[in-house]
Structures are given as structure tokens and as C-alpha cells.
């Protein structure tokens, strides 16, 4: 998935050489996609089925045509003639459908604006897309502990509140029926070491089961998650495209930098600190350079009704701030009041619509753990929900505020 970011970064290094007319065309496309409220991105895919949307998304991610099924490419190729896309882009897509290589980076840059919509429509049809090809959403859901073992892990946590934070958050995700993809890499390493250590107080059966879960394998007490709501499938797919927009060092991809730059240019009345923070982002800098008080102000703005950013851009800025928290090892946790509010929401009807990844992440927040223990991919899926990119999941303002400030690593200062 990181190819998407790398490809756009490569494009950014050569954009200064573009003729003025081409540069203006690119800016116009960014403006149309991110600032236009007409949902033209959804309208673009009228008449294209889920397989075709998956093929389109695969092309946007930099997949080789040879890795995409023939039926999906056939569906996409049949639709291209009616698509409202630039003639040259349509020609490139058509050539990709009948070839074996990936698209050129400049074509990817133009089509990437439509990636979140394409992956959503593919997910609604039960398909998941990666650079390696198209699979069933069900096959990508991962494994979880069976309910009776989840209860045993919950009981263990209640009796062992003093265990290390990394172990606690990992077991909390287990207990909530979450998947290992929700955990940061160092947390997975810590859990593996704990399972083998003499300090581990888990029963033999739990040790075996959690070990299997950690490796993504099925076995006694560990099963494949056999179904997910449509909303959960969409959040998983859209989360991938958000994760691809920010690299592990916290640098935002060229496409979103251009979009944010365009938005700032037409937005009047931004508070000085907020504008300065966003300008740091569009300068290709990591959020670690921001002062704590500026992060608090930016977070407060992102979760307020004053924020006019499109959902995609808002989600990317949240992930940009999340990387700052991980690099700076911010250990901010939610207050008791926030945990109570989040718990009441989480235990309501919404839980059935959330993916196993998102449930695991929220379980970590409710357990009083810091966001740095959660993976970038998992946070990206969470912010896809929080930012409003998953239309079937309703998130109230108070929950947006709580999760937004937790993701940014700053749990104080928001209204």
C-alpha cells in the first residue's frame, strides 16, 4: 500500500517542470474533488459494478494489471468509454486493462482523488483491494478469540491491573474480539515476549490461543471473523487509502498536500496557529515540529464546526498528528468522564456496525491506554469513521471530540 505514497512523492519532485497549463489543470482537479460538495466523485462511478470499482482502485494503488482478475478488468474496460475522465487518462486506463504493468505515476496522481470512493463501492460489493490484487472482504477480516476466551481475558485483566501498558492494551484488544492488526509493532513484540516469560499469569489454553491470534492463525479458541457489516467493510477499505496518504515519518503525500494548499488559499479567517500548523503540513514537514499548545488548538479546530475541511483531508490531518504522537511517545490518555461517555456509545447499537479493527482501537482508548500503542493502519480506519467517510455509521459530536483528541495524543484543551 505504501507504493501509492511513494509514487505521488516521486511525482511531486517533477511537478515544477510541468507547463503552467498542466499545473493549473492539476490544481483544478484537486479543487473540484476536495472542495466541491456535489459528490461528483460518487457520480463518476455510475454504471460500474463492484468488480470494476475494485479494478479501478487497484490501478490507483499502483497494482500491476496482471494481479487483477480478468473479469474485474473487463468490467472496468467496458465502463471506461462512458466515464467522465480526461481522454488521455481514459486511454491509459484502457491500456492498463489489456496489459500487465502498473499505471504511470502521473496517471495515478489524477485517479487517486477518486480512490476513497472506489474502495468504498468495492467494499459494498464484498471486495477488498490491495496492490497484490482483489480478495473477498471476509478473507481480510482476520481472526479473533472465541467469546468464551474473550471472557477469560477480561477476567484476567480485572485481576491483573498492574501489568505493563503494552501487554494490557494487547489483551484488551483480544478481549474485545479485535484483531492483531490494531496493534502497533512494538506492542505485538512485547506481547509475544510476555507469552513466553515466567511472568505471564495466563492459563496454558489462553497462552496458546493468544499466540495463534498474534500470528493471525486459527486453532482451538481462535476463529476467522466470518462476517462484517457493510459499514465495517467500507471503513476497512477507506482506511487503507487514508493510511497510504501519510508515511511512517509523518510526511503527507503530494496529492493531499496539493489539496490542502488549494483549500488554504481560498479559506478566509483561519486562526493564526491553525493556519501555521496546516502550512507546516503542506511544506512537507512532520507534525513533530509543532508545539504542544498548537497541536491542542489544531485538534480543537478539527473537531469543531468551524472546520471546513473535506472528510478526506480532515482524516489525513488527524493521521498526521497521530504520527507526531507516536514519534514523540505521547502517553496522553482519556479522562474518566470521557471514558464513560465513549463506553456508553460503544456499548450501544453502533458496535455492530464497527469493524473488528475499530472495536479494538476504541477498546484501547476505553481501557485508558495511549494511542501510541495502536497501529497507523488501525488509526486510519478509526479516523475514516470519525471524519464521516463511512456514511452508515453515525458519530455524535461528543464522540468525535473524544476520539479526535485521543488520536492526536492530546486529551486536554478541546471543548
KOLTI-10647 format. One record per residue (C-alpha): x, y, z. Coordinates in steps of 0.001 Angstrom, whole numbers, plus 500000, padded with zeros to 6 digits. Layout:
XYZ...
//
This chain:
500000500000500000502906502331500532503507502408496737500731504993496498502576507415498757505926506777497122504540507238493629502976510553494481506126511699496221508061510923493059505558512928491069505973515873493429509693516062492671508970516627488989505857518794489192507870522011488973508783521040485431505161520872484293503926523543481873501752526157483544498624524897481781499173521336483074499908522563486586496721524624486535494791521591485297496091519519488207495129522238490691491660522486489168491185518737489567492246518896493221489854521785493844486975520005492141487437516820494154488127518179497603486135521421497637483081520563495548480153519449497693478213517851494856479589514332495469480716514213491819483217511517492810480362509113493513478587510115490301481699509267488301481243505549489010477633505317487843477171502092485907480356500447487223479918497306489328481887496347492452484454494323490498485111497225488174485449499630491122487923497214492697489955497116489479489911500937489361491103501086492966493834498561492254495088500726489398495098503764491729497155501834494278499798501007491680498873497358491214500095495574488105497257494709485780498395491081485856497492490914489568493856491889488939491280489323487815490305489277484152486598489738484934487280492864487019489433494378484265486799493527481666484161495327483711486392498376484088487333498411480396483695498271479308482894501263481531485843503468480551484183504702477370481345506318479369483498507687482208483806511441482655487585511414482705490302513113480687490823511451477293494483510668477999493646509202481392490963507002479843493462505809477245495983504930479952493357503032481963492256501122478882495854500218478087496370499078481696493348496774481470494856494948478498498475494997479708500467493681482634502291496670484167501187499373486602499964502830485576502380505733485236502689507851488376501159510939486756498012508994485865497887507540489381498070511079490770494977512123488819492961508982489547493983508865493209491468511598494006488743509018493432490385506225495439488316506522498664485073506322496693486247503399494552487313501319497554484025502111499316481949500921496366484093497804496004483699497069499724479932497441499492480114494620496973482155492475499352485534493091497723488796494277499256491645495715497191495398495647497741498400496137495499498576492346495294495053492026493900491361491711494775490077489468497543486865488903499440486305491282502348485556488236504503489017486799503772490616490009505040488713490290508319491334488417510325490902486141513342489537486724516832489351484842520093486136482915520649483647484523523034484390482237525996488104483045525805487382486750525439485552486500528772488568484742530312490895487519529123488547490146530563488580488348533921492376488143533828492680491885533176490442492699536144492710490682538434495980491959536930495586495699536553499300496282537226500659494558534100502697496608531625500758499038529458501718497354526179500535493961527422497375495450528830496355497126525587497073493973523565494944491829525872492221494482525887492009494257522093491854490446522422489085490678524987487014492928522745487153490491519832489572492741517980492240491705515508496005491870515798496163494469513003495023497038515559498286496790517495501477498755516937504520496660516018506287497120519366503126496071521214502990492820519229506647492163520049506011492856523743503032490500523827504996487694522141507766488076524733505249488156527594503587484920526478506967483170526722508076484728530003507799483351533515505854486495534494502899485524532309499963484560534515497676483438531716496414479860531652498043477419529260494985477427526992494943481212526807498665481354526059498217479025523102495126480805521810496607484294522110499783483067520453497719481872517481495789485154517426499062487076517408500157485164514316496788485524512607496175481782512681493103479760513567493037476960516114491431475964519388489559479059520618490582481216517626488355481608514574488152483597511354485784486521511669483118485241509328481067488339508658481125492097508902478579494840508380478652496804505167479838499829507110482706497830508628483804496704505173483764500280503905485723501615506888488401498964506385488778499770502707488718503552503077491158503299505991493698501815503595493574504878501351493929507221504348496891505232505694498563505488502290498412509293502494500868509612505415504169507753505658505731506359508830507795509526509294504677511666509244505029513244505801501802513725503860501670512593500224501858515050497347498211514673496373496878515684499766499479518426500166498244519952496912494630519616498004495296521202501402497288524016499811494388524751497471491916524750500364494020527122502483494323529532499556490538530050499426489755529792503159489491533106504971489524533708508709491705530813509845493206531300513304496919532070513040498098528961514915495817526668512928496943528159509625500604527896510647500146524223511543498476523426508228501171525330506354503775523168508075501916520149506725501845521468503145505533522279503409506163518537503610507087518632507294506188516231510084503864517357512893506579516623515461507763520189514786504549521600516280504461522923519829502059521194522218499749524201522520499474524475518731498518520791518463495786521357521044494433524324519069494585522427515777492807519424517299490108521644518812489566523219515393489420519853513589486601518616515857484669521900515795482007523146513390484471525822512252486485523218510353485550523306506681487944520600505512486533517801503373486336514484505215489351513009503388491564515960504280490386516008507887491200512301508241494672512803506770495444515680509168494353513501512085496758510745510977499495513366510505499008514336514171498880510679515227502355510078513800503576513038515869502205511338518981503964508068518171507292509698517339507109511833520481505841508852522511502923510888523841501178508967526612498060511114526982495018509078527984491331509881528209489766511237531383487303509147533401484429511291532129485462510826528504485863507079529012482362506874530488480877508763527515482807506690524988481868503437526720478147504258526670478342504978522927480494501938522208478176499557524035475170500843522119473826499831518722476814501294516860479089498447517960477524496040515465478494498354512592482124498790513637484878496599512224486968494391514497489899496750513987487943499834515055486420497987518023489905497025519140491191500586518862488259502007520815488717499280523433492282500519523924491044504085524443488379502924526904490997500904528802492846504154529497495675503409527077497525505847524808497123505967521044500812505182520501500029501520521219497814501336518139498981500857514543498856503558511861496584501406509689494152500911512576494085504621513435493473505404509760490412503168509809489183504805513010489541508343511634487741507286508446484761506689510742485319509781512903485764512088509908482482510954508373483805508871505465481579505921506416478054507192505849476279504305507592477964504953510945476645507891512933479149509546515245477910512283517561479881515459518145480961514477521651482415511184520384484207512968517525485778515298520087486841512475522423488343510247519726489794513165517781491817514459520698492868510925521689494162510225518174496189513440518219497788512463521529496385515497523299493439514792525551493169518275527043492158521634525653489166520642523473485672521931524267
//
